[in-house]
Amino acid sequence: MTDDPLDVAERWAKEGRRVALATVVDTWGSAPRPVGSHLVIDGEGAFEGSVSGGCVEGAVIAEAVEIAAGAPAKLLEFGVADETAWEVGLSCGGTIRIFVEPLAAGEGAAA
């Protein structure tokens, strides 16, 4: 069984790693993960948890690495109406919005 992503985020932040937290904030139609699902990513691309799966998750991880390195928080949206949806693998007919935010070193993750 994997660790809870929020526990991992807290542990990694306390270890001084640069960390970003991705959270599913909205879904419409068919979506692989429910609102409130989390993915924690460190500055090296290590991750724990899930917000979607497949190539969508890869795109979120790529954005999160930049955010962990100091880029501002970002709201990402993937959906079948978006021409990139087919590229990143969300062809299920739904839409998913994921908020990706940095966590400061030593900062605890909020539930």
Phi and psi restraints in degrees (value plus and minus 20) as a CYANA .aco file:
   2 THR   PHI    -103.7   -63.7
   2 THR   PSI     139.2   179.2
   3 ASP   PHI     -91.1   -51.1
   3 ASP   PSI     134.1   174.1
   4 ASP   PHI     -83.6   -43.6
   4 ASP   PSI     110.2   150.2
   5 PRO   PHI     -77.9   -37.9
   5 PRO   PSI     -52.8   -12.8
   6 LEU   PHI     -89.6   -49.6
   6 LEU   PSI     -56.1   -16.1
   7 ASP   PHI     -85.9   -45.9
   7 ASP   PSI     -60.7   -20.7
   8 VAL   PHI     -83.1   -43.1
   8 VAL   PSI     -64.3   -24.3
   9 ALA   PHI     -77.6   -37.6
   9 ALA   PSI     -65.6   -25.6
  10 GLU   PHI     -83.8   -43.8
  10 GLU   PSI     -65.2   -25.2
  11 ARG   PHI     -82.6   -42.6
  11 ARG   PSI     -67.6   -27.6
  12 TRP   PHI     -83.1   -43.1
  12 TRP   PSI     -60.3   -20.3
  13 ALA   PHI     -84.1   -44.1
  13 ALA   PSI     -61.8   -21.8
  14 LYS   PHI     -85.2   -45.2
  14 LYS   PSI     -47.8    -7.8
  15 GLU   PHI     -97.0   -57.0
  15 GLU   PSI     -25.1    14.9
  16 GLY   PHI      69.6   109.6
  16 GLY   PSI     -11.8    28.2
  17 ARG   PHI     -93.3   -53.3
  17 ARG   PSI     131.8   171.8
  18 ARG   PHI     -99.4   -59.4
  18 ARG   PSI     106.3   146.3
  19 VAL   PHI    -153.4  -113.4
  19 VAL   PSI     121.7   161.7
  20 ALA   PHI    -143.8  -103.8
  20 ALA   PSI     127.7   167.7
  21 LEU   PHI    -138.9   -98.9
  21 LEU   PSI     105.4   145.4
  22 ALA   PHI    -126.6   -86.6
  22 ALA   PSI     112.2   152.2
  23 THR   PHI    -151.2  -111.2
  23 THR   PSI     111.3   151.3
  24 VAL   PHI     -91.0   -51.0
  24 VAL   PSI      97.9   137.9
  25 VAL   PHI    -127.5   -87.5
  25 VAL   PSI     -35.8     4.2
  26 ASP   PHI    -181.8  -141.8
  26 ASP   PSI     121.8   161.8
  27 THR   PHI    -156.0  -116.0
  27 THR   PSI     135.9   175.9
  28 TRP   PHI    -162.8  -122.8
  28 TRP   PSI     115.5   155.5
  29 GLY   PHI      49.5    89.5
  29 GLY   PSI    -166.4  -126.4
  30 SER   PHI     -98.2   -58.2
  30 SER   PSI     101.7   141.7
  31 ALA   PHI    -157.7  -117.7
  31 ALA   PSI     121.1   161.1
  32 PRO   PHI     -91.2   -51.2
  32 PRO   PSI     -45.1    -5.1
  33 ARG   PHI    -154.2  -114.2
  33 ARG   PSI     125.7   165.7
  34 PRO   PHI     -98.1   -58.1
  34 PRO   PSI     143.3   183.3
  35 VAL   PHI     -74.6   -34.6
  35 VAL   PSI     117.7   157.7
  36 GLY   PHI      77.2   117.2
  36 GLY   PSI     -28.3    11.7
  37 SER   PHI     -88.0   -48.0
  37 SER   PSI     124.6   164.6
  38 HIS   PHI    -144.7  -104.7
  38 HIS   PSI     130.3   170.3
  39 LEU   PHI    -156.0  -116.0
  39 LEU   PSI     104.9   144.9
  40 VAL   PHI    -126.3   -86.3
  40 VAL   PSI     116.5   156.5
  41 ILE   PHI    -153.1  -113.1
  41 ILE   PSI     116.1   156.1
  42 ASP   PHI    -119.0   -79.0
  42 ASP   PSI     154.4   194.4
  43 GLY   PHI     -84.1   -44.1
  43 GLY   PSI     -34.6     5.4
  44 GLU   PHI    -116.2   -76.2
  44 GLU   PSI     -23.0    17.0
  45 GLY   PHI      74.9   114.9
  45 GLY   PSI     -18.3    21.7
  46 ALA   PHI     -88.5   -48.5
  46 ALA   PSI     124.7   164.7
  47 PHE   PHI    -166.9  -126.9
  47 PHE   PSI     140.5   180.5
  48 GLU   PHI    -166.9  -126.9
  48 GLU   PSI     117.5   157.5
  49 GLY   PHI      82.5   122.5
  49 GLY   PSI    -187.9  -147.9
  50 SER   PHI    -179.6  -139.6
  50 SER   PSI     119.0   159.0
  51 VAL   PHI    -138.5   -98.5
  51 VAL   PSI     -31.8     8.2
  52 SER   PHI    -182.8  -142.8
  52 SER   PSI     -77.4   -37.4
  53 GLY   PHI      89.5   129.5
  53 GLY   PSI     146.2   186.2
  54 GLY   PHI      39.1    79.1
  54 GLY   PSI    -167.8  -127.8
  55 CYS   PHI     -91.4   -51.4
  55 CYS   PSI     -44.8    -4.8
  56 VAL   PHI     -80.2   -40.2
  56 VAL   PSI     -65.7   -25.7
  57 GLU   PHI     -81.5   -41.5
  57 GLU   PSI     -59.0   -19.0
  58 GLY   PHI     -81.0   -41.0
  58 GLY   PSI     -60.8   -20.8
  59 ALA   PHI     -86.7   -46.7
  59 ALA   PSI     -59.0   -19.0
  60 VAL   PHI     -85.5   -45.5
  60 VAL   PSI     -63.1   -23.1
  61 ILE   PHI     -81.2   -41.2
  61 ILE   PSI     -63.6   -23.6
  62 ALA   PHI     -79.8   -39.8
  62 ALA   PSI     -64.3   -24.3
  63 GLU   PHI     -85.6   -45.6
  63 GLU   PSI     -61.4   -21.4
  64 ALA   PHI     -84.9   -44.9
  64 ALA   PSI     -55.4   -15.4
  65 VAL   PHI     -80.9   -40.9
  65 VAL   PSI     -61.4   -21.4
  66 GLU   PHI     -86.0   -46.0
  66 GLU   PSI     -59.9   -19.9
  67 ILE   PHI     -88.4   -48.4
  67 ILE   PSI     -59.9   -19.9
  68 ALA   PHI     -81.2   -41.2
  68 ALA   PSI     -50.6   -10.6
  69 ALA   PHI    -103.1   -63.1
  69 ALA   PSI     -22.4    17.6
  70 GLY   PHI     106.1   146.1
  70 GLY   PSI     -26.0    14.0
  71 ALA   PHI     -88.1   -48.1
  71 ALA   PSI     135.7   175.7
  72 PRO   PHI     -89.6   -49.6
  72 PRO   PSI     138.8   178.8
  73 ALA   PHI     -76.5   -36.5
  73 ALA   PSI     135.7   175.7
  74 LYS   PHI    -168.1  -128.1
  74 LYS   PSI     123.5   163.5
  75 LEU   PHI    -120.2   -80.2
  75 LEU   PSI      99.1   139.1
  76 LEU   PHI    -123.4   -83.4
  76 LEU   PSI     123.4   163.4
  77 GLU   PHI    -152.2  -112.2
  77 GLU   PSI     112.9   152.9
  78 PHE   PHI    -148.0  -108.0
  78 PHE   PSI     113.8   153.8
  79 GLY   PHI    -183.2  -143.2
  79 GLY   PSI     144.2   184.2
  80 VAL   PHI     -85.8   -45.8
  80 VAL   PSI     -45.4    -5.4
  81 ALA   PHI     -94.7   -54.7
  81 ALA   PSI     -40.3    -0.3
  82 ASP   PHI    -102.6   -62.6
  82 ASP   PSI     107.2   147.2
  83 GLU   PHI     -81.4   -41.4
  83 GLU   PSI     -40.6    -0.6
  84 THR   PHI    -100.5   -60.5
  84 THR   PSI     -30.9     9.1
  85 ALA   PHI     -77.3   -37.3
  85 ALA   PSI     -63.0   -23.0
  86 TRP   PHI     -87.5   -47.5
  86 TRP   PSI     -54.8   -14.8
  87 GLU   PHI     -85.2   -45.2
  87 GLU   PSI     -59.1   -19.1
  88 VAL   PHI    -118.2   -78.2
  88 VAL   PSI     -17.2    22.8
  89 GLY   PHI      72.5   112.5
  89 GLY   PSI      -6.0    34.0
  90 LEU   PHI    -121.2   -81.2
  90 LEU   PSI      51.7    91.7
  91 SER   PHI    -123.2   -83.2
  91 SER   PSI      -1.6    38.4
  92 CYS   PHI     -99.6   -59.6
  92 CYS   PSI     -23.4    16.6
  93 GLY   PHI      74.4   114.4
  93 GLY   PSI     -17.2    22.8
  94 GLY   PHI    -128.8   -88.8
  94 GLY   PSI    -197.4  -157.4
  95 THR   PHI    -151.5  -111.5
  95 THR   PSI     122.3   162.3
  96 ILE   PHI    -154.5  -114.5
  96 ILE   PSI     114.5   154.5
  97 ARG   PHI    -136.2   -96.2
  97 ARG   PSI     110.9   150.9
  98 ILE   PHI    -148.0  -108.0
  98 ILE   PSI     104.1   144.1
  99 PHE   PHI    -115.0   -75.0
  99 PHE   PSI     107.0   147.0
 100 VAL   PHI    -136.6   -96.6
 100 VAL   PSI     102.9   142.9
 101 GLU   PHI    -153.0  -113.0
 101 GLU   PSI     130.4   170.4
 102 PRO   PHI    -101.1   -61.1
 102 PRO   PSI     131.6   171.6
 103 LEU   PHI    -135.2   -95.2
 103 LEU   PSI     112.7   152.7
 104 ALA   PHI     -93.4   -53.4
 104 ALA   PSI     127.8   167.8
 105 ALA   PHI     -75.6   -35.6
 105 ALA   PSI     113.0   153.0
 106 GLY   PHI      65.1   105.1
 106 GLY   PSI     -25.7    14.3
 107 GLU   PHI    -105.2   -65.2
 107 GLU   PSI     117.7   157.7
 108 GLY   PHI    -101.1   -61.1
 108 GLY   PSI     130.0   170.0
 109 ALA   PHI    -101.0   -61.0
 109 ALA   PSI     119.7   159.7
 110 ALA   PHI    -105.6   -65.6
 110 ALA   PSI     125.6   165.6
